[in-house]
């Protein structure tokens, strides 16, 4: 099994040293991601493309899914490679790959040729196309906008029969740029802004300010882990939790209503500016967009930024909300954002949209900054790989776990729709329903109350959390399926 990886266009226009560094990083990332499927995967590269080889043909779909989410790749091709002997041999191989597809279709052959041969690319296209038309029963050959394209690369004494072309993520290889620390609330904005920095090559660590309640923290850990697992190229990043409940308490009791939102953001930037050094980050990232909420007017953002000398990146600064939501749907974070429990304790009844520095400083003079320092000192820093294990500890022993159903239990697959579709759960002799975690509570009353329903999520973390929540609501017919 072989894939040919082509670079994002901006990489190819860099200077020679920079391009070489980008290619080296991309090769490293591809190897890191794919070795969890095949420890013996081979990744080699040159100036124009990267070759990926594995003898595990059964892993083709897994490789395709993984490669499509690695930043720095413009597109990649699944190819069958064989020795070049004669054009007639290429015809035979083309029939194997495309014979059924071009029957009764309008098609074209595209040949790219490298090396010394006694024919041109055009002559090869004409010869191969003519043979295929006759032997496969195609309707016609049409060079412009064909229904089926047969792409073939002839490279010296080797031939690549390109059977599939998949669009890549684009951007720069993750880790090719400096690290950043992204302030995560788990909603649409912060998840999309984190994705955008990652897709631009910035190694993105996550920082969550817990304003009150475990549910929100657990939700943010889950979506952060999802983003990292899907787009993080398996690089080691950190997840920071900052207990901000006492800071919120100080703001509620010491700060005037109109300044609350701005001062809360300033406190977050103060803390994040300190903690970013713990992970080597060179900038902070937020999901703010101009005028989306009261604290995000230009005047307020200026006042907020003056609390730190660090660079604050705002990838979404001029993006409309619907565009952000659409992007969240595309990258898979929308279901998390839609069901994210949020703490709304610092909502002013009359928030300022034109904060003045002297007023903000006067309000902050009432604030006990020892409380902020205590929050910083109490911050917990975890490797993103261990975040879900940390979540799982909170649900140990709280819900019944079934390894092998023996009665009439119904299994419910609550995974993210993408994951459930890509890897369907099949249990011999047992009904399986697919209800995503974000629709579970609203759908529960429609289920048979006389039957036990076992929730499945793969690793048992999300299923434990959802089962625990349902048990707390008074439902008794719920458990966890963990084969």
C-alpha positions in Angstrom: 0.0 0.0 0.0 1.5 3.3 -1.1 0.5 6.9 -0.8 2.1 10.0 -2.5 1.8 13.1 -0.4 2.0 16.5 -2.0 2.8 19.7 -0.1 0.7 22.7 0.7 1.5 25.3 -2.0 2.9 27.9 0.3 5.6 25.4 1.4 6.9 25.0 -2.1 7.6 28.8 -2.4 9.7 29.0 0.7 13.5 29.3 0.7 15.5 26.1 0.4 16.4 25.8 4.1 12.8 26.7 5.3 11.3 24.2 2.8 13.6 21.5 3.9 12.7 22.2 7.6 9.0 22.0 6.7 9.3 18.8 4.8 11.3 17.3 7.7 8.6 18.3 10.2 5.9 16.9 8.0 7.6 13.6 7.6 8.0 13.4 11.3 4.3 14.2 11.9 3.1 11.6 9.3 5.3 8.9 10.9 4.1 9.8 14.4 0.4 9.6 13.4 0.6 6.5 11.2 2.8 4.4 13.4 -0.2 3.9 15.8 -1.8 1.9 13.0 1.4 0.3 11.7 4.6 0.4 13.7 6.5 -0.5 10.5 5.2 2.2 8.3 7.8 3.7 6.1 7.8 7.5 5.4 10.4 8.9 3.0 10.5 12.2 1.2 12.3 14.5 -1.3 12.0 18.0 -2.6 8.6 17.4 -4.3 6.6 14.8 -2.4 6.6 12.3 0.4 6.1 8.6 0.0 4.2 6.5 2.5 4.4 2.8 2.4 2.8 0.0 4.5 2.3 -3.6 3.8 -1.0 -3.5 5.8 -3.5 -3.0 2.9 -6.4 -3.6 5.3 -5.5 -0.2 6.9 -6.1 1.8 3.8 -9.2 3.6 5.1 -7.5 4.3 8.5 -4.5 5.8 6.7 -6.7 7.9 4.4 -8.6 9.3 7.4 -5.4 10.1 9.3 -3.5 11.7 6.4 -6.5 13.9 5.6 -6.2 15.6 9.0 -2.4 16.3 9.0 -1.6 19.9 8.5 0.9 20.7 5.6 -0.7 18.3 3.1 -2.3 19.8 0.0 -3.5 16.4 -1.2 -2.4 12.8 -1.3 -2.8 9.9 -3.7 -3.3 6.2 -3.2 -1.2 4.5 -5.9 -0.4 1.0 -7.1 3.2 0.9 -8.1 4.7 -1.6 -10.6 7.7 -1.8 -12.9 7.5 0.0 -16.3 8.0 -2.5 -19.1 5.9 -1.3 -22.0 2.7 0.9 -22.5 0.7 -2.3 -23.1 1.5 -3.4 -19.5 0.2 0.0 -18.3 -3.0 -0.6 -20.2 -3.5 -4.0 -18.5 -3.0 -2.4 -15.1 -5.3 0.5 -16.0 -8.0 -2.0 -16.8 -7.6 -3.6 -13.4 -8.0 -0.2 -11.7 -10.5 1.6 -14.0 -12.0 -1.0 -16.3 -15.4 -1.2 -14.6 -15.5 2.6 -13.9 -15.0 3.8 -17.5 -17.5 1.3 -19.0 -20.3 3.4 -20.6 -18.6 6.6 -19.4 -16.7 9.5 -21.0 -13.1 9.5 -19.8 -9.6 10.9 -20.2 -6.1 9.6 -19.4 -3.6 12.0 -17.9 0.1 10.9 -17.9 2.9 12.6 -16.1 6.3 11.4 -17.2 9.7 11.7 -15.6 12.9 10.2 -17.2 14.1 9.1 -20.7 11.5 7.3 -22.7 10.9 6.9 -26.5 7.4 8.5 -26.2 6.0 11.8 -24.9 3.3 12.1 -22.2 0.8 13.0 -24.9 1.6 10.0 -27.0 1.2 7.8 -23.9 -2.2 9.3 -23.2 -3.3 8.7 -26.7 -2.2 5.1 -26.8 -3.5 4.1 -23.4 -6.7 6.0 -23.9 -7.4 4.4 -27.2 -6.8 0.9 -25.9 -9.0 1.5 -22.9 -11.9 2.9 -25.0 -11.9 -0.2 -27.2 -11.4 -2.8 -24.5 -13.6 -1.4 -21.7 -16.6 -0.2 -23.7 -16.3 3.5 -22.8 -18.6 5.9 -24.6 -15.9 8.4 -25.6 -12.7 10.2 -24.7 -13.0 13.8 -23.7 -10.0 15.8 -22.5 -12.0 18.6 -21.0 -14.2 17.8 -18.0 -14.3 14.0 -18.4 -16.7 12.0 -16.2 -13.8 9.7 -15.2 -10.1 10.7 -15.0 -7.4 8.0 -15.2 -4.2 9.6 -13.8 -0.9 7.8 -14.3 2.6 8.7 -13.4 5.6 7.1 -15.3 8.7 7.8 -13.3 11.8 6.3 -15.0 11.4 2.5 -14.7 8.4 2.7 -12.3 4.7 3.4 -12.8 2.2 4.8 -10.4 -1.4 4.0 -11.1 -3.2 6.6 -9.1 -6.5 5.1 -7.9 -7.6 7.8 -5.4 -6.9 11.4 -4.8 -7.8 12.9 -1.4 -7.8 16.6 -0.4 -5.5 17.4 2.5 -5.8 19.9 5.4 -3.4 22.5 3.9 -1.5 24.9 6.1 1.9 24.3 7.6 3.1 21.2 9.4 2.2 21.3 13.1 5.3 22.1 15.1 7.0 24.1 12.3 6.0 27.3 14.0 6.3 28.5 17.6 4.0 27.0 20.3 0.9 29.0 21.5 -1.5 28.7 24.5 -5.1 28.7 23.5 -7.8 29.9 26.0 -10.5 27.2 25.8 -14.1 27.5 26.9 -15.1 24.6 24.7 -17.6 26.6 22.7 -17.7 27.2 19.0 -15.3 30.1 19.0 -12.4 28.7 21.1 -12.5 25.3 19.4 -12.4 26.8 15.9 -9.6 29.3 16.8 -7.6 26.5 18.2 -8.0 24.5 15.1 -7.0 27.4 12.9 -3.7 27.9 14.8 -3.0 24.2 14.6 -3.6 24.1 10.9 -1.2 27.0 10.5 1.6 25.0 12.1 1.4 26.4 15.6 1.8 23.8 18.3 -1.3 24.6 20.4 -1.5 24.0 24.1 -4.9 24.4 25.9 -5.8 26.5 28.9 -9.2 26.3 30.7 -10.4 28.6 33.4 -12.8 26.8 35.6 -15.3 29.4 36.7 -17.3 26.9 38.7 -18.4 23.2 38.2 -16.8 20.0 37.1 -19.2 19.5 34.2 -17.7 22.3 32.2 -14.2 21.3 32.9 -14.9 17.7 31.8 -16.6 19.0 28.6 -13.6 21.2 27.7 -11.2 18.3 28.3 -13.2 16.1 26.0 -13.3 18.6 23.1 -9.7 19.6 23.6 -8.7 15.9 23.4 -10.9 15.5 20.3 -9.2 18.3 18.5 -5.7 17.1 19.5 -6.5 13.5 18.6 -7.9 14.4 15.2 -5.6 17.3 14.1 -2.7 17.4 16.6 -0.4 15.1 14.6 0.3 13.1 17.8 2.6 15.9 19.1 2.9 16.2 22.9 0.9 19.2 24.1 -0.4 20.2 27.5 -3.8 20.9 29.0 -3.9 23.5 31.8 -6.8 23.8 34.2 -6.9 27.0 36.3 -9.3 27.1 39.3 -11.0 30.5 38.9 -13.9 30.1 41.2 -12.3 32.4 43.9 -11.4 34.9 41.3 -15.0 35.0 40.1 -16.0 35.5 43.8 -13.7 38.5 44.1 -15.1 40.1 40.9 -18.7 39.6 42.0 -18.1 41.2 45.4 -15.5 43.9 44.6 -16.2 45.0 41.0 -18.9 47.2 39.6 -21.3 45.4 37.3 -20.4 47.4 34.2 -16.7 46.4 34.4 -17.1 42.7 35.3 -16.7 41.2 31.9 -13.6 43.2 30.9 -11.9 42.7 34.3 -12.6 38.9 34.1 -10.9 38.8 30.7 -8.0 40.8 32.1 -7.6 38.4 35.0 -7.5 35.5 32.5 -4.9 37.1 30.4 -2.8 37.9 33.5 -2.9 34.2 34.5 -2.4 32.9 31.0 0.6 35.2 30.5 2.3 33.6 33.5 1.3 30.0 32.6 2.3 30.2 29.0 5.9 30.1 30.1 5.3 26.7 31.7 4.7 25.2 28.3 7.1 27.4 26.2 4.3 29.2 24.4 5.2 32.4 22.5 1.7 33.8 22.2 -1.8 33.5 23.6 -4.9 32.6 21.5 -8.5 33.6 22.1 -11.7 33.0 20.1 -12.8 36.6 20.3 -14.5 38.3 17.3 -15.2 42.0 17.0 -18.5 43.0 18.7 -19.8 39.5 19.1 -20.4 40.2 22.8 -20.0 43.4 24.9 -16.4 42.6 26.0 -15.3 42.3 22.4 -15.7 45.8 21.2 -12.4 47.4 19.9 -12.3 49.7 23.0 -12.8 46.8 25.4 -10.3 44.6 23.6 -7.7 47.4 23.8 -8.2 47.7 27.5 -8.1 43.9 28.0 -4.8 43.6 26.0 -3.0 46.3 28.0 -2.8 43.9 31.0 -0.1 41.9 29.2 3.0 42.5 27.1 2.5 39.1 25.4 1.2 38.7 21.9 -2.5 37.9 21.8 -3.7 36.2 18.6 -7.4 36.3 17.6 -7.9 34.1 14.5 -11.6 34.9 14.4 -11.4 38.6 14.9 -13.5 39.5 11.8 -15.4 36.3 11.3 -19.2 36.1 11.5 -20.8 33.8 14.0 -22.5 31.6 11.4 -19.2 31.2 9.6 -17.7 30.0 12.9 -20.5 27.6 13.5 -20.2 26.2 10.0 -16.4 25.7 10.5 -17.1 23.9 13.8 -19.5 21.6 12.0 -16.9 20.9 9.4 -14.1 20.1 11.8 -16.3 18.1 14.2 -16.4 20.3 17.3 -20.0 21.6 16.9 -21.7 18.7 18.8 -19.4 19.4 21.7 -20.0 23.1 21.6 -23.7 22.7 21.3 -23.9 20.6 24.5 -21.2 22.4 26.5 -22.3 23.2 30.0 -21.1 26.7 30.8 -20.9 28.8 34.0 -22.6 32.1 33.6 -21.9 33.7 37.0 -20.2 36.8 35.7 -22.9 38.3 33.5 -23.4 42.0 34.0 -26.8 43.5 33.7 -25.3 46.6 32.1 -21.9 45.7 30.6 -19.7 48.5 29.3 -18.9 48.5 25.6 -16.4 51.4 25.9 -14.2 50.6 28.9 -12.0 53.3 30.2 -8.6 52.3 31.6 -8.8 54.6 34.7 -12.2 53.2 35.6 -11.0 49.6 35.2 -7.9 50.3 37.2 -10.0 51.9 40.0 -12.2 48.8 40.1 -9.2 46.5 40.1 -7.7 48.4 43.1 -10.4 46.7 45.2 -9.4 43.3 44.0 -7.3 41.0 46.2 -4.6 39.9 43.8 -3.4 37.2 46.2 -6.6 35.3 45.1 -5.4 35.5 41.5 -1.9 34.3 42.5 -3.4 31.4 44.4 -5.3 30.4 41.2 -2.1 30.5 39.2 -0.2 28.5 41.8 -3.0 25.9 41.9 -3.1 25.4 38.1 -3.0 21.8 37.0 -0.9 20.9 34.0 -1.6 17.6 32.3 -0.3 16.0 29.1 -3.2 16.0 26.6 -2.8 12.2 26.2 -3.7 11.8 29.9 -6.7 14.2 30.0 -9.3 11.5 29.4 -7.8 9.2 32.0 -8.1 12.1 34.4 -11.8 12.5 33.5 -12.4 8.7 33.8 -11.3 8.8 37.5 -14.3 10.9 38.3 -16.6 8.2 37.2 -15.0 5.1 38.6 -17.6 2.9 40.3 -20.5 5.2 39.9 -22.3 3.3 37.1 -22.7 -0.4 36.3 -20.3 -1.5 33.7 -21.1 -4.5 31.5 -18.4 -6.4 29.6 -20.7 -9.0 28.0 -24.5 -8.4 27.8 -26.4 -11.6 28.8 -30.1 -10.4 29.0 -32.2 -8.2 26.7 -30.0 -5.1 27.0 -29.9 -2.6 24.1 -26.6 -1.1 23.3 -26.5 2.6 22.4 -23.5 4.0 20.5 -23.1 7.6 21.7 -19.9 8.4 19.9 -19.4 11.5 17.7 -21.3 11.0 14.5 -18.1 11.0 12.4 -16.5 8.2 14.6 -19.7 6.1 14.6 -20.0 6.3 10.9 -16.3 5.6 10.2 -16.1 2.7 12.7 -19.7 1.3 13.2 -20.2 -0.8 16.3 -21.2 -4.3 15.6 -22.2 -6.7 18.4 -23.2 -10.2 17.4 -26.9 -11.0 18.2 -27.4 -7.7 19.9 -29.4 -4.6 18.8 -27.3 -1.4 18.5 -28.9 2.1 18.4 -26.9 5.2 17.4 -27.8 8.2 19.5 -25.0 10.9 19.7 -24.1 12.0 23.2 -25.5 15.5 22.6 -29.0 14.0 21.7 -29.1 11.4 24.5 -31.0 13.2 27.2 -33.7 14.6 24.8 -34.1 11.1 23.3 -34.1 9.1 26.5 -37.8 9.4 27.3 -38.6 7.8 23.9 -36.7 4.6 24.8 -38.3 1.5 26.4 -38.2 2.1 30.1 -38.5 -1.7 30.8 -35.2 -2.4 29.1 -31.7 -1.6 30.2 -29.7 0.5 27.8 -25.9 0.2 27.8 -24.0 3.3 26.6 -20.9 2.7 24.4 -18.2 5.3 23.5 -15.1 3.2 22.9 -13.0 4.2 25.9 -15.7 4.3 28.4 -15.2 7.9 29.5 -18.0 9.7 27.7 -20.4 6.8 28.3 -19.6 6.8 32.1 -20.2 10.6 32.2 -23.5 10.3 30.4 -24.7 7.3 32.4 -23.8 9.1 35.6 -25.8 12.1 34.5 -28.8 10.0 33.6 -28.7 8.1 36.9 -28.6 11.5 38.7 -31.8 12.5 36.8 -33.5 9.5 38.3 -33.3 7.0 35.4 -32.4 3.5 36.5 -32.3 1.6 33.2 -28.8 2.7 32.2 -25.3 1.3 32.3 -22.1 1.3 30.3 -21.0 -1.2 27.7 -17.2 -1.7 27.8 -16.2 -4.8 25.9 
